[in-house]
Amino acid sequence: MVREVEISTLDLRYENFRMRNEAHEARLLSSIAQSGIEEPLEGVDRQEGSILLNGFKRYRCAQKLGIGMAPYTSLGEDEAVGIMSLLRTSNNKTLGILEQAGFIDELKNQHRMGVTEIAAELSRSKAWVSMRLGFIGEMSPKVRQKLFAGAFPVYPYMYTLRQFMRMNGVKKSEVEDFVVALSGKRLSVRDIEQLAHGYFRGPESFREEIRSGNIALSLDRMRRVSADPDGCNDFERALLKDLEITQKYMQRMMGKATDRRLSTRAFHAQANLLTAGILSRASSFFQALRGLHDRSGQA
C-alpha cells in the first residue's frame, strides 16, 4: 500500500549501496520538477522509523526541489526481508550487479545468511550468489566507494582490472591506486583499458605519471604507440590484431558464460562441443602465449 511520508524522517543507511549517476539524476530532477514523484520510494518499516532501500535519486531530487512529502511503499518490517524483496525484483528495477553484490554481502555478513539460504530465497543458483560475493569481497573500501559513487565505471573494473588481478597477480593496492588516479576523469572505457595495460605492464615511470595525475600525457603516449605501425612488419601487425581480438572475445565470453538466458538444450549441446575443442587446446595455447609474453618483455 502506498502512503505519503516526510522524506526528512527516512533513514538513509543504505544510500551508499546504490549507484550514483549524475546524468540520470539531472534528467530525473527535471521530470520531478514538472510532474512530481510518480514512482513510490521503497523501504522497510522498523519501530524506530522507515529505512529507505530504493529511491535515493528521487529522494535527493525532492530535497533539491524543496519537496517535503513523497509516496512510499513498505517492503516489510525486517531489513533482510526487504533487501531480498528488492533483489527478487531487480530485473524490473534495474538493480546493477554491483548493487546486487553489495546487498548480498550485507545479507551474508550483517544478517548471517549463508550462500545456500540466500540462493534459495532468491531462487538463484549458489554460483550466482558466490560470484557476487567474490566480486564485492575483492574490492578495497576505497575502490568500492569510487565505484558506487559513479566516479569510476563498473565495466572496465569488472572486465579489465579484475583480469589483471587474476591472471597477472596484481595486488589490491595497485588496483586501488589506479582507480583513485582515474576516478572523476570521465574517461571512456577504451581509454581506461589502454591506460590499464600501460600501468600494469609498463615501466614504473608510466605508473608514476598516472599516480601524479598526468593522465592526458600518459594517454597520448599510449595512443601514439598503438597507432604507430613503424617498426612492425605485416606479419607482426597481423598478430597484434589477433591478440587484440583474442583479448576482446575472452572478456566477452567471461561476461556471458554465466548468464541465466543460456538455457536451451540446443545451445548446451553445441556449446559443449565447442568448449571441448577449445579446452583441448588450452594448454598449448597458453604455453605459446606465455612464451610470446616472456620474449616481448625482454625485448
N, C-alpha and C positions, 0 to 999 in steps of 0.2 A: 504494500500500500504506500502510495506517495503522500508525503506530508511536507509542509514548509518548515525549515529550520533556520535559526540565526547562524550564519556562517562563522561568526566570531566565537561560537561555542564549540566548534568542531575540533577534535584532537587530530593533529597533523603528523603523528609519529611515523607514518608510512610514506610521507611525501618523497623521501629520498629513494623509495623503491620504484618510483615511476620515472620514466624517461622525460626529459625536457626537450622541447622543440620550439625554438623561438619563432620560426616562420609560421608553424601551425598555430601557435598561441596568438600571434598577431592577427591571423585570419579569424580565429575564434572570438577574439576581443571585438572585432568589427561586427561579427554576426550577433553576439550577445548585446552589443550596444543598440542594434536595430530591433532585435526580436526577443531579447531576454534569454534566460537559461531555459532551454526547451527539454533537455535530457536530464533526468534527475541524477544527483550525486548519489554514491552508494557507500555504505559503511556498516559498522556493527554497533549496536546499542548496548553499552555497558552501564552498570549502575552509576559510575562516575561521569558518564557522558558518551556522546557518539564519536566513534573513531572513523575517520574518513579512509577509505580504501581506493575509491575510484572517482575521479572528477577533480583532480588537483588543478588542471588547467582552467576549468570552469571556475573553481574557487578563486584562483589568482586573478582571473579576468573580472570576477564580481568585485573583488577588493579594489581593483584599479578603477572600476566604474562607480564605486560607492554603493553597490547593491548589498543590502544587509540580509536579505532572505533568499533562500534558494530551495527548489524542490529536492527531496531526499527520499531514498528508499533504503530500508534496513535489510541487511543480509543475515540477520540473526543477532544473537546476544553473545556469541562466542567468536573470538578472533580467528581461531583456526578454521571454524566452520565457514566464516565469512571469506577467508582467504581461499579456501577450497572452492567455494561457490564462484568466486571471481575467476579462478583458474579454469574451472569447467566451461565457462562461457568465453574463454579468452579468444577463441577463433572469431567470435562475433564482436568482441570488444577490442580486437586488435592489440592484445597484450603481447609485446615482443618477447623474444627468447630470453633477453637479459632480465626483463621484468619477471617472467616466469621463474627464472633461476633464483632471483632474489627472494621471491615469496616461498619457493620450495625450500630454500636454505633456512628461511625463518621457521617453517613448519618443522624441519628436522632439528634445528639447534635450539630454538626457543620453546617449541611446543612438544618436543621429544617424540616426534613421529618418525617411524622407521621408513626406509625406502619402500618396502613391501606394502606397508599400510598406506603410504601416500599414493603409490601406484594404483592400489585397489580403489581408494576413494575417488581418484580422478579418472578411473577406467583407462589408465595408460599402462605401458609396459614399464618394468623396472629399469630397463635400459634408457627409456625416455627420461625418467626421473634422475637416474645416475649421471647421465650426460650433462644435465643442467646443474646438478650439484658439483660435478667436476669443473664445469665451466666457471661457476661463480667462486669455487673454492681456490682456484689457482690465481685469482686476482689479488693484488695487494690492495689495502684500503684506499690508497690514493688513486690507483687505476680505476677501481670501482666508482669512486666519486666522479672522476672525469668522464667516464662513460655514461653514467646516469644523468650527469649534468648536460650531456649533449656536446661537451667540449671536444670530444674525440669520437669519431664514428665507430659504431659497433662492428660493421662488416670487415674492415681491414684488421681489426683486433682479432676477430674470430678466425679469419681465413688467411691471414698473413703472419701476424705476430705469434699466434699460438703455434703455428707450424715451426717457426724458428725455435720456440721453447721445446718442442717435442723432438725435432729432427736434428737440431744443431746445439742442443744443450745450453741455450741462452738462459741466463738467470732472471728471476723475477725482478730483481733490482735494475737490471739493464733494460727490461721492457718498460718498467716504471719510468726510468729516466727519459726514454724515447717518447712515451705517451705524454708525459708532462711537458716536454720540449715542444711538441707539436700541437698540444691542446689549444683550442681557440684560434688556430691559424686559418681555419676554413679551407683546408687543402682538399683536393679531390682524392678519391680512393686510389687512383693511378699514381698521383704524386706521393702519397704515403707509402705505397708499395715500393716505388723506386727508392725513396729515402731509406726505407727499412733494409733493403738489400745493401745499400752503401753503409748503413750504420752497423749492421750485424756481421757483415762480411768484409767490410773495408778497413782501412787503417784507423788507428786511434785518432789521428789528426782530423779525419772526417767526422768521427763521433764527437770530438771536442767542438767542432764548428756548430753542429746541431745543438749540443747542450748549451752553447753560448748564445744561441738564438739566431745564428746566421743561416736561416732556413732558405732564403731566396738564393744565396750564393751556392749553398750545397745542392739545391735542386737544379740550378743552372748547370752545374758540373755534371750531375747525373744525366741530364737531358742531352748535353753535348756528347757525352761518352756513348749513350745509347743510340744517338742519331748519326754518329760519325762512322762511316764504313771504312775509312782509311786504315790500312794495315791488315785488313781481313781479306782473304781470297773468297771466291764464290762458294767453295765447299764449307768454309768456316762460317760464312754468313748464313748458309742454309741450316747448319747445325745449331747456330744460335737461335734461329727462328724456331727450330724443332724444340729446343729447350724451353723457350717462352710458351709454346703451345702446350707442352707436357705439363709445365707448372700450372698453367691456367686450368687445364682439364682435371688435373689432380685435385685442385681446390674445389672445382665444381662437383666432382664426384663425391668428395668427402661431405660436402654440404647436402647432397641429395640422397645419399645411400641409406639414411635412417628415416627418410620421410614416410609418414604413415600412408601416403597416397599410393605407395608401391604395394599393391595388394592382389593383383590378378594372378591367376595360375600361369597364364601365358607369359607374363613378364618374368616371373620367377624361373620358369623353365629355361627361357632364353638367357636370362642374367646368370644363371648357374653355369651354363656352358661357357659364356664369355669370361666370367670371373675365373673359372678353372684354367682357361687358356692364359689369362694374364698372370695368375698366381704361379703357374708352371714356369714362367719366365722371370719371375720377380727376383730370384737370387742372381741370375746372370745380369739382369738389367741394373740392379743396384751395385753390383761389382763393377760394371762398366762405368756407371755414374760416379762412384767413389774414386775410381782411377782418374777420370777426367777432372774431378774436383781437386784431387791432390796435385795433378800435373799443372792445372791452371793456377793453383795457389802458389806454386813455386816459380812461375814464370815471371 
